[in-house]
Amino acid sequence: MVLTVEGGHALFARYLDICNAALEEHGDELPYEQLLELGKLVVGRATIGVFIYDHDPNRPVAAYTVRFQDGRLEPISIGIQQVEWTWDLPLKHVEQVVNEPIDYLHDPSLLDWSWVQAELGTY
């Protein structure tokens, strides 16, 4: 499957919106408060290359560059620019989050935090 321009970009943008809303809603709770603080210190304004894959992580169907800034994931570009970190993100997970956002907004641990866990360790 290849993400179409119309659907793929909107799907990923909505995924980021849900991640940011979950962090905003739970940012003063454990462990998210620590995650945000560590993220600000360690991640800073690092750019992250996001590779969305369907079945094979080595064959992404879409790629984006985002930045973790002020406790939020902010899109920078479609495609990969110079990045400090990478994040392999399953398309199935993105679709599940967008289709059932309430579950993920109530329990942010269900979101994919592998990009930060790889750098900060598990929480």
Residue pairs with C-beta under 8 A, 6 or more apart in sequence:
1 54
1 61
1 91
2 8
2 61
2 62
3 9
3 11
3 12
3 52
3 61
3 62
3 91
8 52
8 61
8 62
9 78
11 94
11 95
11 98
12 50
12 52
12 62
12 64
12 75
12 94
13 75
14 98
15 94
15 97
15 98
16 66
16 73
16 74
16 75
18 97
18 98
18 101
18 104
18 105
18 111
19 73
19 97
19 108
19 111
20 72
20 73
21 105
22 104
22 105
22 108
22 111
23 32
23 36
23 71
23 72
23 108
24 71
24 72
25 105
25 108
26 32
26 108
27 33
27 36
27 71
31 123
32 108
34 123
35 113
35 116
35 120
35 123
36 71
38 120
39 68
39 71
39 116
39 120
40 70
40 71
42 119
42 120
43 68
43 85
43 116
43 119
44 68
45 67
45 68
45 69
46 67
46 68
46 83
46 84
46 85
47 65
47 66
47 67
47 76
47 81
47 82
47 83
47 84
47 85
48 65
48 66
48 67
48 68
48 73
48 83
48 84
48 85
48 86
48 87
48 115
49 63
49 64
49 65
49 80
49 81
49 83
49 85
49 86
49 87
50 63
50 64
50 65
50 66
50 86
50 87
50 89
50 115
51 57
51 60
51 62
51 63
51 80
51 86
51 87
51 88
51 89
52 60
52 61
52 62
52 63
52 64
52 89
52 90
52 91
52 94
53 59
53 60
53 61
53 88
53 89
53 90
53 91
54 61
54 90
54 91
54 92
57 88
60 88
61 91
63 78
63 79
63 80
64 75
64 76
64 77
64 78
64 79
64 80
65 75
65 76
65 77
65 79
65 80
65 81
65 83
66 73
66 74
66 75
66 76
67 73
67 74
67 76
68 74
68 116
85 115
85 118
85 119
86 115
87 112
87 114
87 115
88 114
89 112
89 114
90 112
93 112
97 104
97 110
97 111
103 110
104 110
104 111
113 123
117 123
